[in-house]
C-alpha cells in the first residue's frame, strides 16, 4: 500500500513539476535576458575558435542551435527524467523475482533452545543402546547451506494502473515541452541570423554612401580651390563625410554585437570568425485562409498538445485517487533448499495470495479526490483559454505579416524615388545649378530610405517567422515561410 501511494504521489509531483517548467519556459520565451535568467539565450560552446572563417547558412545555424541550446537541453533532460519515472511505474505491473543464497557455520546452544539435560533424559529411550546421554554436549555446530527464489507480483490495483497512466501522460507533456523548446530555438536562431543579415546590409549601404560622400567632398575641395564654389560648400561636404563615417562605425559596431549574440545562440566560440552565406530571404506568403491556419495550429501547436496531455494526466491522477477504495490483489511466493551437515537437504515452499480492502479512509480519499478534480478543472479551463489565445495569435500574426508586406512595398518605392532624386540633384550640382546643401539633403533622404528598406525586410521576415510559430510549424517549415535562397 505504501508503494502504491508513493506511485500516486510521484505521478502528481512529476506532473506538477512539468507543468511549472512548461509555464516557466513560456514566460522566459518572452524575455530578452541573459542565459542565467533564461536558458534559451545561452548555449554550450561546441568547439574552440579556429583560424579559418566559418561559413554559416541559416540551416547550419538552426542545426547548431538545436544541438547546443541550454534551454532545449534542459527540456530534453526533463523528458529523460519522465521516461525513467515511467519505467519505475511499469515495474509495479511486472513480477519481481529475486534469488538469494548463502553458506556458513552455525553454532547452537541446545540449552538456550529448550533442550536441557532433563529433556534429553526423557528422550533417552529413543537413542541407540549404550549411548551415554550424560556426556552429550549442549553446544553443537553445523554447516548450513541454503538457496531461495522469491516471487512477488501485483495482480490488480486501481491506483497502480491509473498512476502508471498518469505518468505516461506526464511523459508526453515532457515530450511536447521539448518540441515547444525546439520551436523556440528555431525562432530565436533565425531571428538572430536575419538580424546580422540586416546589419550587414546597413553596413554596405553606409559604406556606399561614405564613398559617394568622399567623391563629393573631393569635388567640393577642387571647386573651392578653383574659385568656382564657396568655402561653405566644401565645409558642408566635409561635415557630411565625417557624419557618414560616424554612421558607418555605429552600423559596424551593431553588426559585431549581433554576431556575438548569434554565436552565443548556436554554440560558436565568441572569437570564431563567421561568414553568413544566405542573403536576406524574401518571398510572399502562401495564400491560406484563416480556417486553414487555425486547423494547422490546433494540429501542430506543441503547447496545445502539451496542455491536452496535462489534462489527461490530471484525469488519471483523479481516477487513481478514486480507485483507492477498490481492493488490491497480489501474489507472493518462494521456494528454497536448506542443507544441514549430517542431516541432508530439505526443500521449503510458500505460495500466498493477498487481498487488501480499505475499510475506513473515506475522509482522506474524498479530500485527495477533490484536490485531483480541482487540478483537472483548472487545466481544462487553461485549455479552453489557450484555444482562444491561439485564434488571437494566428489572427494577429497574419495581420502583422500583411501590414509588414505593405510597409516593405512602400519602402522599396521610397528607395527608388530617393535614388532618382539623388541622381537628379547630383546632375544639378555638377552643372553648377545648386550648391551642396540640396545634395546633402538628397543623400540623407536616400540613406534613410535604404535603412528603412533593410529594417522593413527584416520585420517582414520576423512576422513570417511569428506566423509559422503561431501555427506550430516553425521547425519544419521556416524555410518555406521565409522563402528559398
RODO-2510 file (C-alpha; in nm, 4 decimals, decimal comma):
residues 485
     n   res          X          Y          Z
     1     x     0,0000     0,0000     0,0000
     2     x     0,2849     0,2378     0,0801
     3     x     0,4396     0,1672    -0,2576
     4     x     0,1131     0,2408    -0,4379
     5     x     0,0642     0,5688    -0,2545
     6     x     0,4227     0,6576    -0,3351
     7     x     0,3459     0,5946    -0,7030
     8     x     0,0471     0,8286    -0,6891
     9     x     0,2481     1,0994    -0,5167
    10     x     0,5245     1,0570    -0,7734
    11     x     0,2770     1,0974    -1,0602
    12     x     0,1266     1,4096    -0,9069
    13     x     0,4645     1,5588    -0,8188
    14     x     0,6184     1,4870    -1,1591
    15     x     0,3174     1,6285    -1,3399
    16     x     0,3204     1,9407    -1,1216
    17     x     0,6919     1,9977    -1,1846
    18     x     0,6489     1,9524    -1,5593
    19     x     0,3602     2,1962    -1,5584
    20     x     0,5720     2,4545    -1,3776
    21     x     0,8608     2,4070    -1,6194
    22     x     0,6262     2,4462    -1,9180
    23     x     0,4860     2,7685    -1,7758
    24     x     0,8374     2,8933    -1,6967
    25     x     0,9564     2,8150    -2,0488
    26     x     0,6648     3,0057    -2,1983
    27     x     0,7283     3,3045    -1,9732
    28     x     1,1008     3,3072    -2,0372
    29     x     1,0428     3,2961    -2,4116
    30     x     0,9002     3,6481    -2,3864
    31     x     1,2057     3,7881    -2,2077
    32     x     1,5201     3,9165    -2,3757
    33     x     1,7520     3,8397    -2,0870
    34     x     2,0749     3,6568    -2,0251
    35     x     2,1197     3,2816    -2,0075
    36     x     2,1242     3,2915    -1,6272
    37     x     1,7612     3,4073    -1,6213
    38     x     1,6552     3,2402    -1,9470
    39     x     1,8491     2,9297    -2,0608
    40     x     1,7124     2,9727    -2,4150
    41     x     1,9523     3,2681    -2,4532
    42     x     2,2576     3,0506    -2,3861
    43     x     2,4290     2,7505    -2,5392
    44     x     2,7120     2,5037    -2,4953
    45     x     3,0246     2,6022    -2,6892
    46     x     3,0811     2,3043    -2,9175
    47     x     3,4473     2,3710    -3,0084
    48     x     3,7141     2,6399    -2,9634
    49     x     3,7695     2,9139    -3,2199
    50     x     3,9642     2,8258    -3,5344
    51     x     4,1749     3,0454    -3,7615
    52     x     3,9660     2,9686    -4,0697
    53     x     3,6466     3,1609    -4,1364
    54     x     3,3363     2,9506    -4,0652
    55     x     3,0776     2,9683    -4,3474
    56     x     2,7320     2,9641    -4,1924
    57     x     2,3989     2,9207    -4,3661
    58     x     2,0633     2,9658    -4,1974
    59     x     2,0090     2,5886    -4,1925
    60     x     2,3535     2,5369    -4,0361
    61     x     2,2774     2,7952    -3,7696
    62     x     1,9443     2,6319    -3,6825
    63     x     2,1064     2,2888    -3,6672
    64     x     2,3786     2,4153    -3,4356
    65     x     2,1203     2,5867    -3,2167
    66     x     1,9204     2,2655    -3,1810
    67     x     2,2384     2,0808    -3,0816
    68     x     2,3709     2,3236    -2,8222
    69     x     2,0908     2,5415    -2,6795
    70     x     2,0765     2,5265    -2,2989
    71     x     1,7007     2,5614    -2,2707
    72     x     1,6472     2,2761    -2,5164
    73     x     1,8960     2,0563    -2,3292
    74     x     1,7036     2,1157    -2,0062
    75     x     1,3801     2,0166    -2,1793
    76     x     1,5442     1,7000    -2,3153
    77     x     1,6690     1,6155    -1,9655
    78     x     1,3142     1,6589    -1,8374
    79     x     1,1856     1,4103    -2,0936
    80     x     1,4557     1,1607    -1,9950
    81     x     1,3633     1,2036    -1,6288
    82     x     0,9960     1,1327    -1,7030
    83     x     1,0922     0,8256    -1,9055
    84     x     1,2794     0,6946    -1,6035
    85     x     0,9740     0,7590    -1,3849
    86     x     0,7620     0,5664    -1,6336
    87     x     0,9943     0,2640    -1,6158
    88     x     0,9758     0,2717    -1,2365
    89     x     0,5963     0,2753    -1,2546
    90     x     0,5979    -0,0085    -1,5094
    91     x     0,7786    -0,2302    -1,2612
    92     x     0,4622    -0,2354    -1,0483
    93     x     0,2967    -0,4490    -1,3189
    94     x     0,5878    -0,6852    -1,3661
    95     x     0,6834    -0,9751    -1,1385
    96     x     0,9741    -0,9172    -0,9055
    97     x     1,1986    -1,2225    -0,8836
    98     x     1,4989    -1,2370    -0,6548
    99     x     1,7458    -1,5155    -0,5820
   100     x     1,9379    -1,5432    -0,2584
   101     x     2,1775    -1,7982    -0,1170
   102     x     2,4440    -1,8433     0,1417
   103     x     2,6543    -2,0893     0,3359
   104     x     2,8160    -2,0755     0,6771
   105     x     2,8989    -2,2452     1,0028
   106     x     2,6315    -2,2142     1,2713
   107     x     2,6790    -2,2847     1,6418
   108     x     2,3737    -2,3680     1,8521
   109     x     2,3231    -2,3728     2,2305
   110     x     2,0694    -2,6528     2,2832
   111     x     2,0041    -2,5458     2,6410
   112     x     1,9086    -2,1972     2,5231
   113     x     1,6701    -2,3585     2,2732
   114     x     1,4983    -2,5597     2,5486
   115     x     1,6859    -2,8887     2,5120
   116     x     1,8400    -2,9107     2,8594
   117     x     1,9696    -3,2291     3,0368
   118     x     1,6221    -3,3129     3,1724
   119     x     1,4675    -3,3133     2,8258
   120     x     1,7476    -3,5289     2,6923
   121     x     1,6934    -3,7877     2,9716
   122     x     1,3234    -3,8033     2,8882
   123     x     1,4061    -3,8929     2,5289
   124     x     1,6948    -4,1295     2,6175
   125     x     1,4802    -4,4300     2,5248
   126     x     1,4881    -4,3172     2,1649
   127     x     1,8703    -4,3086     2,1494
   128     x     2,0691    -4,6175     2,0359
   129     x     2,1611    -4,8670     2,3125
   130     x     2,4664    -4,7945     2,5247
   131     x     2,4501    -4,4229     2,4358
   132     x     2,5941    -4,2103     2,7135
   133     x     2,3401    -3,9284     2,7174
   134     x     2,5072    -3,7704     3,0181
   135     x     2,8126    -3,6971     2,8053
   136     x     2,6245    -3,5243     2,5228
   137     x     2,7415    -3,1671     2,4614
   138     x     2,4747    -2,8992     2,4707
   139     x     2,6825    -2,6845     2,2275
   140     x     2,6708    -2,8144     1,8703
   141     x     2,7902    -2,6858     1,5302
   142     x     2,6508    -2,7440     1,1816
   143     x     2,7357    -2,6373     0,8242
   144     x     2,4224    -2,4807     0,6772
   145     x     2,3801    -2,4003     0,3066
   146     x     2,0594    -2,2522     0,1678
   147     x     1,9234    -2,1095    -0,1544
   148     x     1,5894    -1,9406    -0,2210
   149     x     1,3905    -1,7932    -0,5115
   150     x     1,1331    -1,5230    -0,4255
   151     x     0,8434    -1,4099    -0,6460
   152     x     0,6162    -1,1058    -0,5948
   153     x     0,3581    -0,9556    -0,8281
   154     x     0,0628    -0,7191    -0,8059
   155     x    -0,2272    -0,8801    -0,9900
   156     x    -0,4703    -0,5896    -0,9664
   157     x    -0,4510    -0,2423    -0,8167
   158     x    -0,6558     0,0543    -0,9356
   159     x    -0,4100     0,3148    -0,8003
   160     x    -0,1169     0,1396    -0,9703
   161     x    -0,2924     0,1183    -1,3074
   162     x    -0,4132     0,4793    -1,3116
   163     x    -0,0915     0,6073    -1,1569
   164     x     0,1023     0,4476    -1,4403
   165     x    -0,1303     0,6073    -1,6974
   166     x    -0,0811     0,9450    -1,5287
   167     x     0,2959     0,9158    -1,5511
   168     x     0,2679     0,8100    -1,9171
   169     x     0,0676     1,1248    -1,9857
   170     x     0,3210     1,3324    -1,7904
   171     x     0,5946     1,1875    -2,0123
   172     x     0,4012     1,3086    -2,3152
   173     x     0,3820     1,6510    -2,1509
   174     x     0,7617     1,6497    -2,1260
   175     x     0,7872     1,5442    -2,4913
   176     x     0,5707     1,8326    -2,6097
   177     x     0,7628     2,0663    -2,3819
   178     x     1,0783     1,9593    -2,5627
   179     x     0,9146     2,0179    -2,9010
   180     x     0,7997     2,3613    -2,7854
   181     x     1,1587     2,4335    -2,6851
   182     x     1,2786     2,3303    -3,0306
   183     x     1,0389     2,5784    -3,1903
   184     x     1,1653     2,8488    -2,9542
   185     x     1,5249     2,7742    -3,0539
   186     x     1,4462     2,7830    -3,4269
   187     x     1,2707     3,1195    -3,3942
   188     x     1,5479     3,2743    -3,1862
   189     x     1,8308     3,1489    -3,4065
   190     x     1,6541     3,2548    -3,7272
   191     x     1,5788     3,5961    -3,5747
   192     x     1,9430     3,6432    -3,4744
   193     x     2,0643     3,5288    -3,8186
   194     x     1,8288     3,7657    -4,0008
   195     x     1,9361     4,0446    -3,7649
   196     x     2,3004     4,0004    -3,8664
   197     x     2,1977     3,9982    -4,2351
   198     x     2,0098     4,3247    -4,1824
   199     x     2,3101     4,4737    -4,0021
   200     x     2,5394     4,3689    -4,2883
   201     x     2,3063     4,5358    -4,5376
   202     x     2,3138     4,8530    -4,3304
   203     x     2,6931     4,8444    -4,3247
   204     x     2,7083     4,8007    -4,7033
   205     x     2,4686     5,0924    -4,7516
   206     x     2,6681     5,3142    -4,5170
   207     x     2,9934     5,2265    -4,6948
   208     x     2,8422     5,3088    -5,0326
   209     x     2,7189     5,6427    -4,9029
   210     x     3,0577     5,7108    -4,7449
   211     x     3,2310     5,6551    -5,0778
   212     x     2,9824     5,8858    -5,2503
   213     x     3,0425     6,1495    -4,9824
   214     x     3,4153     6,1140    -5,0319
   215     x     3,3826     6,1866    -5,4043
   216     x     3,1572     6,4856    -5,3387
   217     x     3,3957     6,6196    -5,0746
   218     x     3,6893     6,5945    -5,3141
   219     x     3,4875     6,7661    -5,5856
   220     x     3,3865     7,0456    -5,3447
   221     x     3,7501     7,0919    -5,2447
   222     x     3,8542     7,1104    -5,6091
   223     x     3,5827     7,3631    -5,6915
   224     x     3,6723     7,5754    -5,3928
   225     x     4,0379     7,5635    -5,4887
   226     x     3,9403     7,6683    -5,8432
   227     x     3,7291     7,9529    -5,7043
   228     x     3,4038     7,8231    -5,8531
   229     x     3,2431     7,7305    -5,5221
   230     x     3,2165     7,8923    -5,1828
   231     x     3,4028     7,7557    -4,8830
   232     x     3,0732     7,6775    -4,7120
   233     x     3,0048     7,4145    -4,9797
   234     x     3,3364     7,2492    -4,9038
   235     x     3,2626     7,2556    -4,5299
   236     x     2,9179     7,1056    -4,5809
   237     x     3,0623     6,8226    -4,7868
   238     x     3,3306     6,7539    -4,5244
   239     x     3,0768     6,7586    -4,2378
   240     x     2,8527     6,5156    -4,4258
   241     x     3,1516     6,2899    -4,4952
   242     x     3,2524     6,2807    -4,1282
   243     x     2,8940     6,2238    -4,0130
   244     x     2,8716     5,9348    -4,2561
   245     x     3,1896     5,7922    -4,1029
   246     x     3,0168     5,8008    -3,7648
   247     x     2,7104     5,6242    -3,9011
   248     x     2,9288     5,3579    -4,0604
   249     x     3,1131     5,2999    -3,7319
   250     x     2,7847     5,2658    -3,5429
   251     x     2,6496     5,0203    -3,8012
   252     x     2,9662     4,8071    -3,7868
   253     x     2,9505     4,8020    -3,4079
   254     x     2,5853     4,6911    -3,4161
   255     x     2,6672     4,4140    -3,6614
   256     x     2,9576     4,2855    -3,4498
   257     x     2,7421     4,2775    -3,1353
   258     x     2,4634     4,0937    -3,3142
   259     x     2,7182     3,8448    -3,4485
   260     x     2,8265     3,7732    -3,0901
   261     x     2,4611     3,7189    -2,9961
   262     x     2,4187     3,4779    -3,2884
   263     x     2,7325     3,2859    -3,1884
   264     x     2,6029     3,2530    -2,8331
   265     x     2,2707     3,1210    -2,9625
   266     x     2,4345     2,8447    -3,1693
   267     x     2,7312     2,7442    -2,9529
   268     x     3,0076     2,9022    -3,1643
   269     x     3,3061     3,0424    -2,9764
   270     x     3,2924     3,4242    -2,9475
   271     x     3,6313     3,4615    -3,1166
   272     x     3,5394     3,2499    -3,4183
   273     x     3,5094     3,4477    -3,7412
   274     x     3,1928     3,3631    -3,9352
   275     x     3,0594     3,4447    -4,2800
   276     x     2,6855     3,4282    -4,3422
   277     x     2,6237     3,2568    -4,6752
   278     x     2,2499     3,3223    -4,7096
   279     x     2,1190     3,6594    -4,8330
   280     x     1,8148     3,8259    -4,6830
   281     x     1,5288     3,5935    -4,7875
   282     x     1,2189     3,7338    -4,9482
   283     x     0,9038     3,5686    -5,0734
   284     x     0,5343     3,6348    -5,0490
   285     x     0,3363     3,4225    -4,8071
   286     x     0,1450     3,1303    -4,9469
   287     x    -0,2228     3,2142    -4,9578
   288     x    -0,4060     3,0363    -4,6744
   289     x    -0,7440     3,1041    -4,5253
   290     x    -0,7842     3,1791    -4,1585
   291     x    -0,9587     2,8456    -4,1025
   292     x    -0,6703     2,6596    -4,2677
   293     x    -0,4215     2,8377    -4,0432
   294     x    -0,6267     2,7545    -3,7325
   295     x    -0,6572     2,3880    -3,8300
   296     x    -0,2811     2,3784    -3,8754
   297     x    -0,2296     2,5439    -3,5377
   298     x    -0,4581     2,3046    -3,3483
   299     x    -0,2877     2,0059    -3,5112
   300     x     0,0724     2,1242    -3,4664
   301     x     0,0936     2,3661    -3,1729
   302     x     0,3067     2,1843    -2,9161
   303     x     0,1777     2,3916    -2,6252
   304     x    -0,1790     2,2924    -2,7175
   305     x    -0,0832     1,9230    -2,7293
   306     x     0,1110     1,9763    -2,4081
   307     x    -0,1886     2,1123    -2,2208
   308     x    -0,4073     1,8356    -2,3619
   309     x    -0,1712     1,5784    -2,2120
   310     x    -0,1701     1,7688    -1,8834
   311     x    -0,5477     1,7353    -1,8695
   312     x    -0,5137     1,3653    -1,9455
   313     x    -0,2547     1,3208    -1,6702
   314     x    -0,4730     1,5010    -1,4175
   315     x    -0,7690     1,2841    -1,5161
   316     x    -0,5752     0,9653    -1,4428
   317     x    -0,4496     1,1056    -1,1125
   318     x    -0,8110     1,1686    -1,0148
   319     x    -0,9116     0,8166    -1,1251
   320     x    -0,6221     0,6745    -0,9234
   321     x    -0,7430     0,8578    -0,6142
   322     x    -1,0953     0,7260    -0,6669
   323     x    -0,9727     0,3699    -0,7223
   324     x    -0,8024     0,3605    -0,3828
   325     x    -1,1401     0,2450    -0,2489
   326     x    -1,1104    -0,0760    -0,4527
   327     x    -0,9461    -0,3989    -0,3279
   328     x    -0,5879    -0,4769    -0,4203
   329     x    -0,4844    -0,8318    -0,5123
   330     x    -0,1250    -0,9505    -0,5041
   331     x     0,0663    -1,2781    -0,5047
   332     x     0,3952    -1,3741    -0,3460
   333     x     0,5831    -1,6976    -0,3015
   334     x     0,9223    -1,8549    -0,2650
   335     x     1,0976    -2,1841    -0,2986
   336     x     1,4189    -2,2721    -0,1200
   337     x     1,6509    -2,5547    -0,0281
   338     x     1,8402    -2,5790     0,3013
   339     x     2,1192    -2,8269     0,3567
   340     x     2,2489    -2,9063     0,7089
   341     x     2,5635    -3,1179     0,7561
   342     x     2,4824    -3,4644     0,8817
   343     x     2,1098    -3,4239     0,8174
   344     x     2,0796    -3,3667     0,4431
   345     x     1,8838    -3,1230     0,2259
   346     x     1,5218    -3,0225     0,2570
   347     x     1,3065    -2,8018     0,0338
   348     x     1,0730    -2,5264     0,1504
   349     x     0,7933    -2,3505    -0,0391
   350     x     0,5462    -2,0671     0,0184
   351     x     0,2632    -1,9638    -0,2186
   352     x     0,0365    -1,6902    -0,0842
   353     x    -0,2295    -1,4662    -0,2335
   354     x    -0,3091    -1,1394    -0,0607
   355     x    -0,6278    -0,9318    -0,0800
   356     x    -0,6295    -0,5860     0,0759
   357     x    -0,9564    -0,3972     0,1230
   358     x    -0,9613    -0,0414     0,2636
   359     x    -1,2178    -0,0201     0,5421
   360     x    -1,2235     0,3350     0,6726
   361     x    -1,0237     0,6040     0,4910
   362     x    -1,3176     0,7966     0,3497
   363     x    -1,2132     1,1429     0,4661
   364     x    -0,8639     1,1285     0,3168
   365     x    -0,9885     0,9581    -0,0014
   366     x    -1,2520     1,2237    -0,0609
   367     x    -1,0029     1,5011     0,0094
   368     x    -0,7439     1,3598    -0,2322
   369     x    -1,0101     1,3082    -0,4986
   370     x    -1,1354     1,6659    -0,4607
   371     x    -0,7812     1,8012    -0,4953
   372     x    -0,7232     1,5970    -0,8114
   373     x    -1,0595     1,7053    -0,9564
   374     x    -0,9809     2,0718    -0,8857
   375     x    -0,6475     2,0365    -1,0643
   376     x    -0,8196     1,8738    -1,3622
   377     x    -1,0796     2,1516    -1,3798
   378     x    -0,8026     2,4120    -1,3699
   379     x    -0,6153     2,2536    -1,6612
   380     x    -0,9348     2,2197    -1,8659
   381     x    -1,0035     2,5914    -1,8161
   382     x    -0,6479     2,6680    -1,9267
   383     x    -0,7046     2,4531    -2,2344
   384     x    -1,0189     2,6491    -2,3207
   385     x    -0,8286     2,9738    -2,2710
   386     x    -0,5452     2,8509    -2,4921
   387     x    -0,7890     2,7787    -2,7748
   388     x    -0,8994     3,1417    -2,7716
   389     x    -0,5379     3,2552    -2,7418
   390     x    -0,4373     3,0524    -3,0479
   391     x    -0,7122     3,2220    -3,2508
   392     x    -0,5893     3,5604    -3,1343
   393     x    -0,2235     3,4830    -3,2041
   394     x    -0,2877     3,3412    -3,5510
   395     x    -0,5050     3,6389    -3,6497
   396     x    -0,2549     3,8877    -3,5076
   397     x     0,0401     3,7197    -3,6809
   398     x    -0,1454     3,7101    -4,0105
   399     x    -0,2363     4,0799    -3,9865
   400     x     0,1203     4,1716    -3,8850
   401     x     0,2575     3,9848    -4,1861
   402     x     0,0168     4,1605    -4,4235
   403     x     0,0969     4,5014    -4,2746
   404     x     0,4726     4,4346    -4,2886
   405     x     0,4407     4,3346    -4,6538
   406     x     0,2678     4,6634    -4,7392
   407     x     0,5324     4,8593    -4,5476
   408     x     0,8031     4,6734    -4,7384
   409     x     0,6480     4,7665    -5,0726
   410     x     0,6334     5,1315    -4,9669
   411     x     0,9969     5,1158    -4,8524
   412     x     1,1032     4,9786    -5,1914
   413     x     0,9222     5,2625    -5,3662
   414     x     1,0829     5,5182    -5,1347
   415     x     1,4324     5,3883    -5,2153
   416     x     1,3679     5,4077    -5,5901
   417     x     1,2390     5,7657    -5,5575
   418     x     1,5274     5,8705    -5,3298
   419     x     1,7836     5,7306    -5,5735
   420     x     1,6254     5,9152    -5,8627
   421     x     1,6148     6,2350    -5,6564
   422     x     1,9826     6,1988    -5,5664
   423     x     2,0793     6,1356    -5,9283
   424     x     1,8909     6,4470    -6,0412
   425     x     2,0419     6,6595    -5,7651
   426     x     2,3905     6,5302    -5,8450
   427     x     2,3459     6,6403    -6,2055
   428     x     2,2275     6,9835    -6,0892
   429     x     2,5258     7,0136    -5,8577
   430     x     2,7739     6,9159    -6,1304
   431     x     2,6091     7,1632    -6,3654
   432     x     2,6528     7,4350    -6,1034
   433     x     2,2781     7,4962    -6,0656
   434     x     2,2671     7,4080    -5,6937
   435     x     2,5200     7,4140    -5,4150
   436     x     2,5983     7,1226    -5,1819
   437     x     2,3059     7,1750    -4,9415
   438     x     2,0322     7,0166    -5,1597
   439     x     2,2773     6,7401    -5,2488
   440     x     2,3466     6,6620    -4,8832
   441     x     1,9744     6,6540    -4,8118
   442     x     1,9163     6,4147    -5,1028
   443     x     2,1924     6,1889    -4,9719
   444     x     2,0371     6,1882    -4,6251
   445     x     1,6979     6,1005    -4,7703
   446     x     1,8475     5,8066    -4,9627
   447     x     2,0326     5,6858    -4,6553
   448     x     1,7136     5,6939    -4,4536
   449     x     1,5151     5,5195    -4,7283
   450     x     1,7704     5,2403    -4,7682
   451     x     1,7942     5,1888    -4,3926
   452     x     1,4145     5,1770    -4,3741
   453     x     1,4086     4,9185    -4,6545
   454     x     1,6524     4,6936    -4,4690
   455     x     1,4520     4,7171    -4,1485
   456     x     1,1231     4,6653    -4,3332
   457     x     1,2506     4,3438    -4,4933
   458     x     1,3832     4,2311    -4,1552
   459     x     1,0496     4,2998    -3,9858
   460     x     0,8588     4,1252    -4,2652
   461     x     1,0682     3,8124    -4,2205
   462     x     1,0172     3,8273    -3,8440
   463     x     0,6396     3,8453    -3,8865
   464     x     0,6507     3,5399    -4,1139
   465     x     0,8518     3,3539    -3,8515
   466     x     0,5967     3,4567    -3,5889
   467     x     0,3152     3,3256    -3,8098
   468     x     0,4986     2,9947    -3,8533
   469     x     0,5457     2,9780    -3,4767
   470     x     0,1823     3,0599    -3,4020
   471     x     0,0709     2,7760    -3,6311
   472     x     0,3218     2,5316    -3,4781
   473     x     0,5210     2,4529    -3,7935
   474     x     0,8265     2,6727    -3,7493
   475     x     1,0802     2,3920    -3,7118
   476     x     0,9731     2,2076    -4,0265
   477     x     0,8600     2,4959    -4,2473
   478     x     1,0608     2,8047    -4,1517
   479     x     1,2323     2,7892    -4,4912
   480     x     0,9085     2,7888    -4,6857
   481     x     0,7757     3,0826    -4,4815
   482     x     1,0930     3,2859    -4,5299
   483     x     1,1478     3,1874    -4,8920
   484     x     1,4272     2,9910    -5,0581
   485     x     1,7693     3,1355    -5,1246
***
